[in-house]
Amino acid sequence: MAEFTHFNEEGRAKMVDVSDKPETARTALAHSSITVSREIFEKITNHEMKKGDVLAVAQVAAVMAAKKTWDLIPMCHPIPLTGVNISFSWEQAGDNYQLHIAASVKTKGNTGVEMEALTAASACALTVYDMCKAVDKGMVIGPTYLVEKTGGKNGDFKRTELV
């Protein structure tokens, strides 16, 4: 099982030892989205949701989720994040609207931040759902995916196909 780094000699899951890996600057950009009704779109953009500023709360939730990824994903390392940025854009999709979420995460360390970016994007979309579900529970989250990552032993990655 040498090619599977997350398994020990007994074939059981383990956290990989990254202590010998060099510290490098590492970044990751993840995307998620949530499709909402016109009513929710208008309430969010006009700041009329009863629970408050949906995008502001979702942005904070995303940052908090990135910082706590190691608490949620069993084999993730606790790593010092040097930056987390969340950005939003809207796109009309027929009678609905799609909120696009971009989560950018940075560190200088010996393991990557892909999971932190994906967790941030996911938590952001989930927070939008939570804050808007009283209006309409028919919202759809996703897709969620890694757009690009830089740094580390395996080099850079940039998604080439559209999702």
Secondary structure, DSSP 4 states (H G I P E B T S, - for coil): -TT-TTB-TTS-B-----TTSPPEEEEEEEEEEEEE-HHHHHHHHTT--TT--HHHHHHHHHHHHHHTHHHHSTTPPP--EEEEEEEEEEEEETTEEEEEEEEEEEEEESS--HHHHHHHHHHHHHHHHHHHTTT-TT-EE---EEEEEE-STT--EE--S--
